[in-house]
Amino acid sequence: MSFKGLKEIEYNGKSVWPLIEGGKGVSATNHASSGAWAAAGGIGTVSAVNADSYDPEGRIVPQVYESMTRRGRHEELIQYAIDGATAQVTKAHEMAGGKGAINVNVLWEMGGAERVLEGLLDNCADIVDGVTCGAGMPYRLSEIARHYGVKYLPIISSGRAFRALWKRAYSKHPEGLGAVVYEDPWLAGGHNGLSNAEDPQKPQDPYPRVAELRKMMRDNGAPEVPIVMAGGVWRLDEWNDWIDNDELGPIAFQFGTRPLLTQESPIPAEWKARLMTLEEGDVLLHKFSPTGFYSSAVRNPFLRNLEARSERQIAFTKDKEGDHAFELDVGVKGRKTYWVTKADLNKAREWHGAGFTEAMKTPADTLVFVTPEEFAEIRKDQADCMGCLSQCSFSSWADNEKNTTGRLADPRSFCIQKTLQDIAHGGPVEENLMFAGHAAYRFKTDPFYSNGFVPTVKQLVDRILTGA
């Protein structure tokens, strides 16, 4: 069957292509890529997650935290986020030249999400068309969007999630619903919405899940707005049966990974070059994120080290009981006593002999063994926490009166703010978290990118519109 082609849609009073640029946080998407996407006639998405701001000479302002307290650093983080997002939206609007549309993207579980979004919209709501939001259940999103006169686009991974949002909040403000983004939890890059009932090793076909979402929207009286398919979308002729499909209703498509490899993309050259070398299976769906969500990233030495760290893990009891009848005699400091099994004692001694001499307690009543260098880095990163998440398993931060989750910090995780800032600003791609969707291996095989060709955003959008 030949490609049906796409028709422009009406979005916030504008005629645009039903093509959305995914908003990748911490400077992986900025004004250059999103402004160019809008200029090409689509919906560009500025990330409001720790976006870069600029000094009067146009240089990036380093995000340096001066406060001696975590709460103080958290306040600095929020101001950086508002300033950066405002700068990015303003520049994207200028680049778009009145074409397409500009959305902003926030993560509901990021630190101070509501304050950042409201601060941004206080500054420039008149040039923002809509707000996409996921990573949590953003019940107040519709209320905030209505206050500022912008559209809202929740990011969900199941019909059940949308129903909960609709019944509790969104049904009160249906006129502001711009679209519903269905993000495939097995294929999308970054953080994913897998539920406890879903197996990360058993991907499900998105069609019946999206059909179920549309039925749920219709049954509950939601407006017939586009459902945006996000995750795993590469070429549109592969989605031909989704277009002009009465069961699915209006459909739009989101591209998150492909815009990374464009001339306007702000990610460093080393990151772009690495994308061209990926093989199928190189992107790992993992649960090391301090958010508690699954996420998809390139399985580089950074991720392999986290995998290995969790494998160097043994259970313990505080009292001698059952098989836990052997006192741990390596990796322990002070007067603490841990009882382990004979087999685990032998493992611990082997790890200790291999240089993993520090045992770190986890919230799961286990001990992980790390090198002294890793131990020092983990402790420093935890101490330097600025509260980039509403709550963090790695540092025990929570944005509440006590500033803590009340749980032990988990050394099996990592400081996500640190690594994402580093890779986005030129840090080594093998030593940092490198988000990517599971279709990223197609850069290497798609003839569009032959001989190392890196397109402009306009060339990419034009290519996508052909379906090929």
C-alpha positions in Angstrom: 0.0 0.0 0.0 1.4 3.4 -0.9 1.9 5.9 1.9 -1.3 7.8 2.6 0.4 11.0 3.5 -0.3 13.4 6.3 -2.7 16.4 6.4 -2.1 19.5 8.5 -4.2 19.7 11.7 -5.5 22.7 13.7 -3.6 23.1 16.9 -4.2 26.1 19.2 -5.6 28.0 16.3 -2.7 27.2 14.0 -2.3 24.9 11.0 0.6 22.5 11.7 1.9 19.2 10.6 0.9 16.4 13.1 4.6 16.0 13.9 5.9 16.7 17.4 9.5 17.0 18.5 9.9 15.1 21.7 11.2 17.4 24.5 14.4 15.9 25.9 15.4 17.4 29.2 18.6 18.9 30.6 19.7 20.7 27.4 19.3 17.8 25.0 16.5 19.8 23.3 16.8 23.6 23.2 15.6 26.6 21.2 17.7 25.7 18.2 16.1 22.3 17.5 12.6 23.2 18.7 12.6 26.5 16.9 13.7 24.9 13.7 11.1 22.1 14.1 8.4 24.8 14.3 9.8 26.7 11.4 9.5 23.5 9.4 5.7 23.5 10.2 5.6 21.1 13.1 5.3 21.4 16.8 8.6 22.1 18.4 9.1 21.3 22.1 11.3 23.2 24.4 12.4 21.3 27.4 11.9 23.2 30.7 14.0 20.6 32.6 17.2 22.4 33.7 17.4 24.3 30.5 20.4 26.5 29.7 20.3 30.2 30.1 22.7 32.7 28.7 24.7 35.8 29.7 24.6 39.1 27.7 27.3 37.7 25.4 25.3 34.6 24.6 27.4 32.2 26.6 25.8 29.4 28.6 25.5 30.3 32.3 27.0 27.5 34.4 24.6 26.1 36.9 26.8 26.6 40.1 25.2 26.0 43.5 26.4 28.3 46.2 24.1 27.5 49.2 25.4 25.3 52.0 22.0 23.7 52.5 20.1 21.4 50.3 16.9 23.5 50.5 18.9 26.5 49.5 20.4 24.7 46.5 16.9 23.6 45.6 15.8 27.2 45.4 18.7 28.0 43.2 17.8 25.1 40.9 14.2 26.4 40.5 15.5 29.8 39.5 18.0 28.4 37.1 15.1 26.3 35.6 12.8 29.3 35.2 15.5 31.5 33.7 16.7 28.8 31.3 13.2 27.8 30.1 12.2 31.4 29.5 15.4 32.0 27.5 14.8 28.9 25.4 11.1 29.6 24.7 11.9 33.2 23.7 14.7 32.1 21.3 12.6 29.3 19.9 9.7 31.6 19.2 12.1 34.0 17.3 13.6 31.1 15.3 10.1 29.8 14.3 9.3 33.1 12.6 5.6 32.7 13.1 5.4 29.1 11.7 4.4 25.9 13.4 3.9 25.9 17.2 6.0 25.9 20.3 5.3 23.6 23.3 7.2 23.3 26.5 7.8 20.0 28.3 8.1 19.5 32.1 8.4 16.4 34.2 5.9 16.3 37.0 8.4 14.5 39.3 11.1 17.1 38.7 12.0 19.3 41.7 9.6 22.3 41.9 7.7 21.3 38.7 4.7 23.5 39.4 6.8 26.5 40.4 9.0 26.1 37.4 6.0 25.9 35.0 4.2 28.8 36.6 7.3 30.9 36.6 8.0 30.2 32.9 4.4 30.9 31.9 4.4 34.1 34.0 7.2 35.2 31.8 6.1 34.1 28.3 2.7 32.4 28.2 1.8 34.5 25.1 4.3 32.6 23.0 3.7 29.1 24.4 1.1 27.0 22.6 1.0 24.0 24.9 2.6 22.1 27.8 3.4 18.4 27.6 3.9 16.7 30.9 4.7 13.2 32.1 6.8 11.3 34.6 4.0 11.1 37.2 0.3 11.9 37.4 0.1 15.7 36.7 -3.4 16.3 38.1 -2.9 20.1 38.3 -1.7 20.4 34.7 -5.1 21.3 33.3 -5.8 23.9 36.0 -2.4 25.6 35.4 -2.8 25.5 31.6 -6.3 27.0 31.8 -5.1 29.8 34.0 -2.5 30.8 31.4 -4.6 30.1 28.3 -2.4 27.4 26.9 -3.1 23.8 25.8 -2.1 20.8 27.9 -0.9 17.5 26.6 -0.5 14.7 29.3 2.0 12.0 28.5 0.6 8.6 29.5 1.4 5.0 28.8 -2.1 3.4 29.3 -5.7 4.2 29.0 -6.1 3.6 32.8 -3.7 6.5 33.5 -5.6 8.8 31.3 -8.9 7.8 32.9 -7.6 8.6 36.3 -6.4 12.0 35.2 -9.7 12.7 33.3 -12.0 11.8 36.1 -10.1 13.6 38.9 -9.1 16.8 37.1 -9.1 17.1 33.3 -12.9 16.7 32.8 -13.2 20.1 34.6 -11.2 21.8 31.8 -11.8 19.8 28.7 -11.5 22.8 26.3 -7.8 23.0 27.1 -6.9 19.4 26.2 -4.6 19.8 23.1 -3.7 16.1 22.6 -2.9 13.0 24.6 0.6 11.7 24.2 0.8 7.9 24.3 4.4 7.0 25.1 5.3 3.4 24.4 6.8 2.2 27.7 9.0 -0.4 26.0 10.3 1.7 23.0 10.5 5.3 24.0 13.8 6.9 25.2 14.3 8.4 28.6 11.9 7.6 31.4 9.0 5.2 30.8 5.6 4.6 32.3 5.7 0.8 32.8 3.3 -0.3 35.5 4.0 -3.0 38.1 1.6 -5.2 36.1 3.6 -5.0 32.9 6.7 -7.1 32.1 9.7 -5.0 30.9 10.9 -8.0 29.0 7.6 -8.5 27.1 6.7 -5.5 24.9 3.1 -5.1 23.9 1.8 -4.0 20.5 0.9 -0.3 20.8 -2.1 -0.5 18.4 -4.6 -2.2 20.8 -3.3 -0.1 23.7 -3.9 3.1 21.7 -7.3 1.8 20.5 -8.2 1.2 24.1 -7.1 4.7 25.0 -9.3 6.2 22.3 -12.3 4.1 23.4 -11.8 5.2 27.0 -11.6 8.9 25.9 -14.8 8.6 23.9 -16.6 6.7 26.6 -15.7 9.4 29.2 -16.7 12.3 27.0 -13.2 13.6 26.3 -12.8 15.8 23.1 -11.7 14.1 19.9 -8.2 15.5 20.0 -5.2 13.8 18.5 -3.5 10.9 20.2 0.2 11.4 19.7 2.1 8.1 19.1 5.5 8.4 20.8 8.3 5.8 21.0 9.5 3.6 18.2 8.3 5.9 15.4 10.9 6.1 12.7 9.3 6.2 9.2 5.7 6.9 8.7 4.9 4.4 6.0 5.3 1.8 8.8 2.3 3.4 10.5 0.1 3.7 7.4 -2.8 1.8 8.9 -2.9 4.3 11.8 -3.6 7.3 9.5 -7.3 8.1 8.7 -8.3 5.2 11.0 -11.8 5.6 12.5 -11.0 3.3 15.4 -8.0 5.4 16.5 -9.3 8.8 15.5 -6.9 11.7 14.8 -3.3 10.6 15.2 -0.1 12.6 15.4 3.5 11.3 15.7 6.3 12.3 18.1 10.0 12.0 17.2 12.4 12.1 20.1 15.5 10.2 19.0 15.7 11.3 15.4 16.0 15.0 16.1 19.1 14.4 18.1 21.0 13.7 14.9 20.4 17.0 13.2 22.6 20.1 12.6 20.5 22.2 15.0 20.6 19.6 17.7 22.5 21.0 20.7 24.0 17.7 21.8 27.8 17.4 21.5 29.5 16.0 18.3 30.7 12.9 20.2 27.1 12.0 21.2 25.9 12.4 17.6 28.8 10.2 16.3 28.0 7.5 18.9 24.4 7.4 17.7 25.6 6.4 14.2 27.3 3.3 15.6 24.5 1.7 17.6 23.4 -1.8 17.0 20.0 -3.3 17.7 19.8 -4.1 21.4 22.3 -1.5 22.5 19.6 0.5 24.2 18.7 -1.0 27.6 15.4 -0.6 29.5 16.6 -0.4 33.1 15.5 0.5 36.6 18.5 2.3 38.0 17.0 5.8 37.8 16.6 7.6 41.1 13.1 8.5 40.0 11.9 5.0 40.5 10.8 4.8 36.9 12.2 2.5 34.3 14.2 4.3 31.6 15.9 3.6 28.3 19.5 4.5 27.6 22.5 3.3 25.7 24.1 0.4 27.4 27.5 2.0 27.7 30.2 1.5 30.4 28.2 3.9 32.7 25.2 1.6 32.7 27.3 -1.6 32.7 29.0 -0.4 35.9 25.6 0.1 37.5 24.6 -3.4 36.5 27.8 -4.8 37.9 27.4 -2.8 41.1 24.0 -4.4 41.7 25.4 -7.8 41.0 27.9 -7.3 43.8 25.1 -7.4 46.3 24.3 -9.7 49.2 21.4 -9.8 51.7 22.1 -9.5 55.4 20.3 -9.7 58.8 21.0 -7.7 61.9 20.7 -10.7 64.1 22.1 -14.2 63.6 19.2 -16.3 62.2 18.7 -19.3 59.9 21.2 -19.5 57.1 22.5 -16.0 58.0 24.8 -17.5 60.6 28.2 -16.0 59.4 29.4 -12.6 60.5 30.6 -10.5 57.6 34.3 -9.7 58.1 35.1 -7.5 55.0 33.9 -4.1 53.9 32.5 -3.3 57.4 33.6 -0.3 59.4 33.0 0.6 63.0 31.0 -1.7 65.3 28.3 -2.7 62.9 27.6 -6.4 62.6 26.0 -8.0 59.6 25.0 -11.7 59.4 25.1 -13.3 56.0 25.0 -16.8 54.5 28.2 -18.8 54.0 28.0 -18.5 50.2 27.5 -14.7 50.4 30.4 -14.4 52.8 32.7 -16.1 50.2 31.4 -13.8 47.5 32.1 -10.7 49.7 35.6 -11.9 50.3 36.2 -12.4 46.6 34.9 -8.9 45.8 37.0 -7.4 48.6 40.1 -9.1 47.2 39.3 -7.7 43.8 39.4 -4.1 45.1 35.7 -3.6 46.0 36.5 -3.0 49.6 33.6 -0.8 50.7 30.2 -2.2 51.6 27.3 0.2 51.3 23.9 -0.5 52.8 20.8 -0.3 50.6 17.1 0.3 51.5 16.5 -3.4 50.6 18.6 -4.6 53.6 21.4 -5.6 51.2 25.0 -4.5 50.9 26.7 -3.6 47.6 30.5 -3.6 47.3 32.2 -0.8 45.6 35.8 0.6 45.2 37.0 3.3 47.6 36.9 5.7 44.6 33.2 4.8 43.9 32.4 5.1 47.6 33.8 8.7 47.7 32.0 9.7 44.5 28.7 8.4 45.7 29.0 10.1 49.1 30.0 13.4 47.5 27.2 13.3 44.9 24.7 12.6 47.7 26.0 15.5 49.8 25.9 17.9 46.8 22.2 17.1 46.0 20.2 20.1 44.9 16.8 18.4 44.8 16.4 18.1 41.1 13.5 15.6 41.7 10.5 15.9 43.9 11.9 12.9 45.7 15.1 11.0 45.0 16.0 7.4 45.9 19.8 8.2 45.5 20.0 11.0 48.0 16.8 10.6 50.2 15.8 14.1 49.1 12.1 15.0 49.1 10.5 18.3 48.5 8.6 18.4 51.8 8.8 20.1 55.2 11.5 17.7 56.4 13.4 17.7 53.1 13.7 13.9 53.2 11.9 10.8 52.1 12.7 9.2 55.5 14.4 6.3 53.6 18.0 5.3 53.3 19.7 6.7 50.3 20.3 4.0 47.7 23.9 3.6 46.4 22.7 1.3 43.6 21.4 4.5 41.8 23.2 7.7 40.7 22.9 11.5 40.6 20.8 12.0 37.4 21.3 15.7 37.3 25.0 15.5 37.4 25.4 12.9 34.6 22.8 14.5 32.3 24.3 18.0 32.6 27.8 16.5 31.9 26.9 14.6 28.8 24.8 17.5 27.4 27.8 19.9 27.8 30.6 17.8 26.3 31.3 15.1 29.0 32.4 11.7 27.8 29.5 9.7 26.3 30.8 6.4 27.6 30.9 7.6 31.2 27.5 9.3 31.5 23.8 8.4 31.1 23.0 8.5 27.4 19.3 8.5 26.8 18.0 7.1 23.5 14.9 5.4 22.1 15.1 1.7 21.2 15.0 2.5 17.4 18.2 4.4 17.6 20.1 1.5 15.9 18.4 2.5 12.7 20.6 5.5 12.3 23.3 3.0 11.1 21.1 1.3 8.6 18.8 4.0 7.3 20.1 5.2 3.8 19.1 8.7 4.7 22.1 8.9 7.0 24.6 7.2 4.6 28.2 8.5 4.5 27.7 10.2 7.8 25.0 12.6 6.6 23.6 14.8 9.3 20.4 16.6 8.1 19.0 20.0 9.1 15.8 19.8 11.0 13.9 21.0 7.8 15.5 18.2 5.8 14.5 15.7 8.5 10.9 16.9 8.6 10.7 16.9 4.8 12.0 13.3 4.8 9.5 12.2 7.4 6.6 13.7 5.4 7.5 11.4 2.5 6.8 8.4 4.7 10.1 6.8 3.6 
